[in-house]
């Protein structure tokens, strides 16, 4: 196995746009995180197909064990479909407080090596170990140490990708899952991307992949063959990004204080909702959950979005942005309720409601909030 850090960057067509010194980026990704935590804590679930999520008719799989994945059970799959694919599937209700606690343990292990940590979710993060606290020269050695330590502390398996940029580290972490790691060196990065189907590119969703296919773009090599102005014409601002990554170039830094853009939650109901009062009760429950998260993180938002999905799967949103951040919980609740009421009366049932807040500002202290209210 080649190891990042054993040699300087070898020259290739993409190196001209990179920094002279090659960065060492890790992407660490827990294996089937939620399901693995449940199997760890309940020995009766080990070795069995497990889905974390709701088993009701309109439930959705949040995570699936590898035993369940062998049957085609994946996250976001309707529970009914998952059960049909795997009749022996065991559903377990999520315990997010436990997942958050385990995630904090993992974060502490990362911090033994670097402060440049960019969490993407509870179970994955980028780490920049170009300069690291233990002065370890080889990035693959650091990845191995982290994975071993995670296993010792949490009893869970992690996989890792190692490369000179975030995009390729992310792609590498999937190559030897579960419980493995892979490295993509600067010399091999452009060729790896050239051979990769665009539908497997991180950040390219099904709709974009289909559009690329219509344009004759099936692989990274096909993408590289298109001029920048062609890509920008068809894909807007993303066109420049596709031009860069098709050449194995990604100069985004690891941002340890990555700003959270939004917070949201949603729920699918066992029975369709037709009455405004019932819908507002459900929305209020979701809004309280979001407000508590904002409280915990010391955030206040300006933009509220209400998502409504009808029984025929038509989906609409209603949103409003206020001049100042919403400082009081009742303001948030009232705005969300107003947005929901704007779609009534309805001629078909609501199967899902969601609420999201964005446009964050730090929450004021009691003293600053009192001063602000006095000024207003």
C-alpha positions in Angstrom: 0.0 0.0 0.0 1.3 3.4 -0.9 1.2 5.9 2.0 0.6 9.6 1.9 3.6 11.3 3.4 6.3 8.9 2.3 7.3 11.2 -0.6 6.6 14.6 -2.1 4.0 15.0 -4.8 4.8 13.5 -8.2 4.3 15.8 -11.1 1.2 15.4 -13.2 -1.2 17.6 -15.1 -3.2 18.4 -12.1 -0.4 19.4 -9.8 0.1 22.8 -11.3 -3.0 24.1 -9.6 -2.2 22.5 -6.2 -0.2 23.8 -3.3 3.5 23.0 -3.5 3.2 21.0 -0.3 0.8 18.1 -0.5 -1.8 18.2 2.2 -2.7 15.0 4.2 -6.5 14.7 4.5 -8.4 11.9 6.3 -12.1 11.2 5.9 -13.2 8.9 8.8 -16.6 7.3 8.5 -18.2 5.0 11.0 -19.6 1.7 9.6 -23.4 1.5 9.8 -23.1 3.8 12.8 -26.6 3.8 14.3 -27.3 0.1 13.7 -23.8 -0.8 15.0 -24.5 1.1 18.2 -27.7 -0.9 18.7 -26.0 -4.2 18.0 -23.2 -3.3 20.4 -25.7 -2.5 23.2 -28.0 -5.4 22.6 -26.2 -8.7 22.0 -29.4 -10.3 20.7 -29.2 -8.0 17.6 -25.7 -9.0 16.7 -25.3 -10.8 13.4 -29.0 -10.1 12.5 -30.5 -7.7 10.0 -31.3 -4.5 11.9 -32.9 -1.3 10.8 -33.0 1.9 12.9 -36.2 3.7 12.3 -40.0 3.4 12.4 -41.6 0.1 11.5 -45.1 1.7 10.9 -46.6 1.7 7.5 -45.1 5.1 6.7 -41.9 4.6 8.6 -38.5 5.2 7.0 -35.2 3.4 7.5 -32.7 5.8 9.1 -29.8 3.3 9.1 -29.3 -0.4 8.3 -26.8 -3.0 9.5 -24.6 -4.7 7.0 -26.7 -7.9 7.5 -29.7 -5.9 6.4 -27.9 -4.2 3.5 -27.2 -7.6 2.0 -31.0 -7.7 1.3 -31.0 -4.2 -0.3 -32.1 -2.4 2.8 -30.7 1.2 2.8 -31.3 4.4 4.6 -34.3 6.5 3.4 -36.0 3.3 2.2 -39.7 3.1 3.2 -40.1 0.6 6.1 -42.7 -1.4 4.2 -40.3 -1.9 1.3 -37.5 -2.8 3.6 -39.6 -5.4 5.4 -40.6 -6.8 2.0 -37.0 -7.1 0.9 -35.9 -8.6 4.3 -38.8 -10.4 6.1 -36.6 -11.1 9.1 -35.7 -7.4 9.5 -35.7 -6.1 13.1 -36.7 -2.5 13.6 -35.2 -0.5 16.5 -36.2 3.0 17.5 -33.4 5.5 17.2 -31.6 6.7 20.4 -30.0 9.9 19.2 -28.8 10.9 22.7 -26.7 7.7 22.7 -25.4 8.4 19.2 -24.4 11.9 20.1 -22.6 10.6 23.2 -20.6 8.1 21.1 -19.9 10.7 18.5 -18.4 13.0 21.2 -16.1 10.1 22.2 -15.0 9.7 18.6 -14.4 13.5 18.3 -12.1 13.3 21.4 -10.0 10.7 19.6 -9.7 12.9 16.5 -8.6 15.7 18.8 -5.6 13.6 20.0 -4.1 14.1 16.6 -5.3 17.5 15.2 -7.6 20.4 15.9 -8.5 20.7 12.2 -11.6 18.6 12.4 -14.7 19.2 10.2 -17.6 17.1 11.2 -20.1 16.3 8.5 -22.5 14.4 10.7 -22.4 12.4 13.9 -20.6 9.5 12.2 -18.1 11.1 9.8 -15.6 13.9 9.6 -12.6 15.3 7.7 -9.3 15.7 9.4 -6.3 17.7 8.2 -3.2 15.9 9.6 -0.6 17.6 7.4 0.8 18.9 10.7 -0.4 16.8 13.6 0.0 16.8 17.4 2.0 13.6 17.5 4.3 14.5 14.6 3.5 11.3 12.7 4.8 11.6 9.2 2.6 9.0 7.5 -1.1 9.9 7.2 -2.1 6.2 6.7 -0.5 5.4 10.1 -2.6 8.1 11.7 -5.7 6.7 10.1 -4.9 3.2 11.4 -4.2 4.6 14.9 -7.5 6.4 15.0 -9.5 3.4 13.8 -7.8 1.1 16.4 -8.5 3.7 19.2 -12.2 4.1 18.2 -12.6 0.3 18.4 -10.9 0.2 21.9 -13.0 3.1 23.2 -16.4 2.5 21.6 -16.3 -1.1 20.4 -17.3 0.1 16.9 -15.6 -0.1 13.5 -14.6 2.8 11.4 -13.3 3.1 7.8 -11.0 5.8 6.5 -10.0 7.4 3.3 -6.6 9.1 3.0 -5.7 11.6 0.2 -4.3 15.0 -0.6 -7.8 16.6 -0.9 -11.3 16.3 0.7 -13.1 14.9 -2.4 -10.7 12.0 -2.9 -10.4 11.3 0.9 -14.2 11.0 0.9 -14.2 8.7 -2.1 -11.4 6.6 -0.7 -13.2 5.9 2.6 -15.8 3.8 0.7 -13.3 1.7 -1.1 -12.6 -0.9 1.6 -15.7 -0.7 3.8 -16.5 -2.0 6.3 -13.6 -1.7 8.8 -10.9 -0.8 6.2 -9.0 2.1 4.8 -7.7 3.2 1.4 -5.3 5.8 0.1 -5.4 7.8 -3.2 -2.0 9.4 -3.8 -1.4 12.6 -5.8 0.1 10.6 -8.6 -3.0 8.4 -8.8 -5.7 11.0 -8.1 -6.5 12.2 -11.6 -6.6 8.7 -13.0 -8.9 7.5 -10.2 -11.3 10.3 -11.0 -11.1 9.6 -14.8 -12.2 6.0 -14.3 -14.9 6.8 -11.8 -18.6 6.8 -13.0 -20.0 10.3 -12.4 -23.0 8.8 -10.6 -20.6 7.8 -7.9 -19.1 11.2 -7.4 -19.7 12.6 -4.0 -22.1 15.5 -4.4 -23.6 14.3 -7.8 -27.2 13.2 -7.1 -29.4 11.1 -9.4 -30.9 14.1 -11.2 -27.5 15.6 -12.0 -26.1 12.2 -13.0 -29.0 11.7 -15.4 -28.4 15.1 -16.9 -24.7 14.4 -17.4 -25.6 11.1 -19.1 -27.9 12.9 -21.5 -24.9 15.1 -22.3 -22.7 12.1 -22.9 -20.9 12.4 -19.6 -20.6 8.9 -18.0 -17.2 9.0 -16.4 -14.7 11.4 -14.9 -12.8 11.2 -18.2 -15.9 12.3 -20.1 -16.3 15.2 -17.6 -12.7 16.2 -18.0 -13.2 16.3 -21.8 -15.7 19.1 -21.5 -14.6 22.8 -21.5 -15.2 24.9 -18.4 -17.7 27.2 -20.2 -19.7 24.1 -21.4 -20.0 22.8 -17.8 -20.8 26.3 -16.5 -23.5 26.7 -19.1 -25.2 23.4 -18.3 -24.6 23.3 -14.5 -24.2 26.9 -13.4 -21.8 27.6 -10.5 -21.3 23.8 -10.0 -19.8 23.6 -13.5 -16.5 25.1 -12.3 -16.4 22.6 -9.4 -16.9 19.7 -11.8 -14.2 21.0 -14.0 -11.8 21.0 -11.1 -12.6 17.6 -9.5 -12.5 15.9 -12.9 -8.8 16.8 -12.8 -8.4 15.6 -9.2 -8.2 19.1 -7.9 -10.0 20.1 -4.7 -8.4 22.9 -2.7 -11.1 23.3 -0.1 -9.6 23.5 3.4 -10.8 21.5 6.3 -12.9 24.0 8.3 -13.1 23.1 12.0 -15.7 25.8 12.6 -17.9 25.1 9.6 -20.9 27.3 9.9 -24.2 25.4 10.3 -26.5 26.6 7.5 -29.8 25.2 8.7 -31.6 23.0 11.3 -34.7 21.0 10.4 -36.9 18.1 11.3 -39.9 16.3 9.7 -42.3 13.6 10.4 -44.4 11.2 8.3 -47.8 10.5 9.8 -49.6 7.1 10.1 -52.8 8.7 8.9 -53.3 11.7 6.5 -54.1 15.0 8.0 -56.9 17.2 6.6 -57.7 19.6 9.4 -55.6 22.8 10.1 -55.8 22.4 13.9 -54.4 18.9 13.8 -51.7 19.9 11.4 -50.7 22.9 13.6 -50.5 20.6 16.6 -48.1 18.3 14.8 -46.1 21.3 13.5 -45.8 22.8 16.9 -44.3 19.5 18.2 -41.6 19.7 15.5 -41.0 23.4 16.0 -40.4 22.8 19.8 -37.8 20.2 18.9 -36.0 22.5 16.6 -36.1 25.4 19.0 -34.5 23.3 21.7 -31.7 22.4 19.4 -31.2 26.1 18.6 -31.2 26.7 22.4 -28.6 24.0 22.9 -26.3 25.4 20.2 -26.8 29.1 21.0 -28.3 30.0 17.7 -31.2 32.1 16.4 -32.4 32.1 12.9 -34.1 34.6 10.5 -35.6 32.2 7.9 -38.3 29.6 8.6 -39.4 27.0 6.0 -42.4 24.8 6.4 -42.4 21.7 4.2 -45.7 19.9 3.3 -45.9 16.6 1.4 -49.4 15.5 0.4 -50.8 12.0 0.1 -50.1 12.0 -3.7 -46.4 12.8 -2.8 -46.7 16.4 -4.2 -44.4 18.5 -2.1 -44.5 22.3 -1.4 -42.8 24.7 0.9 -43.6 28.0 2.4 -41.0 30.3 3.8 -40.4 33.7 5.3 -37.3 35.7 6.3 -37.6 38.2 9.0 -35.5 41.4 9.3 -34.0 40.3 12.6 -33.3 36.9 14.1 -36.3 35.4 16.0 -35.4 35.8 19.7 -38.4 34.2 21.3 -39.8 30.7 20.9 -43.4 31.9 20.5 -42.3 34.1 17.6 -40.9 31.0 15.8 -44.0 29.0 16.6 -46.3 31.7 15.3 -44.4 32.2 12.1 -44.3 28.5 11.3 -48.1 28.2 12.1 -48.8 31.2 9.8 -46.9 29.6 6.9 -48.8 26.3 7.4 -52.2 28.1 7.5 -51.4 29.8 4.2 -52.0 26.5 2.3 -55.4 25.8 3.9 -58.0 24.9 3.0 -56.7 21.7 1.3 -58.4 19.2 -1.0 -56.0 16.3 -0.2 -54.4 14.9 2.9 -51.0 15.8 4.3 -48.7 12.8 4.9 -45.6 14.7 6.0 -44.7 17.9 7.7 -41.3 19.5 8.2 -39.9 22.7 9.6 -36.5 24.2 9.0 -34.8 27.3 10.4 -31.7 29.0 8.8 -30.0 32.4 8.5 -28.4 31.9 11.9 -27.1 34.5 14.3 -25.6 33.8 17.7 -28.2 33.9 20.5 -28.0 37.1 22.6 -27.2 37.0 26.2 -29.9 38.0 28.7 -28.2 41.4 29.1 -27.9 42.0 25.4 -31.4 40.8 24.7 -32.8 43.2 27.3 -30.8 46.1 25.8 -32.1 45.2 22.4 -35.7 45.1 23.6 -35.3 48.5 25.3 -33.8 50.0 22.1 -36.7 48.7 20.0 
